[in-house]
């Protein structure tokens, strides 16, 4: 945390913080970056590139076998606990699911 390692007087209380606001439309994610005029375009471009790199890495992880399958967060409308979900899926053999 930058604030905990930096003397308070060096950091203004209100830094201009670029922040993405997003929505999904069909199979696409749309992001709008909101910021202030104090943030240079090159800075914002760099942040957006870093954000996309991190998002792509997250997607690659989620698609990998190491991700471990489903979690309760994948089924928010079911309002199921993780233990209940694991018990339910233990009854099925998903080895040939993708074939």
FENGICOR-V744514 format. One record per pair of residues at least 24 apart in sequence whose C-alpha atoms are under 10 Angstrom apart, sorted by the first residue. I is the first residue (numbers start at 1). J is the second residue. D is the distance in Angstrom with one decimal. If there is no record, write none. Layout:
BEGIN
i=I j=J d=D
i=I j=J d=D
END
This chain:
BEGIN
i=15 j=39 d=9.9
i=17 j=44 d=9.9
i=18 j=43 d=9.4
i=18 j=44 d=7.1
i=18 j=47 d=8.3
i=18 j=48 d=9.4
i=19 j=44 d=9.5
i=19 j=47 d=9.4
i=19 j=48 d=9.5
i=20 j=47 d=9.8
i=20 j=48 d=8.5
i=20 j=51 d=9.2
i=69 j=94 d=9.8
END
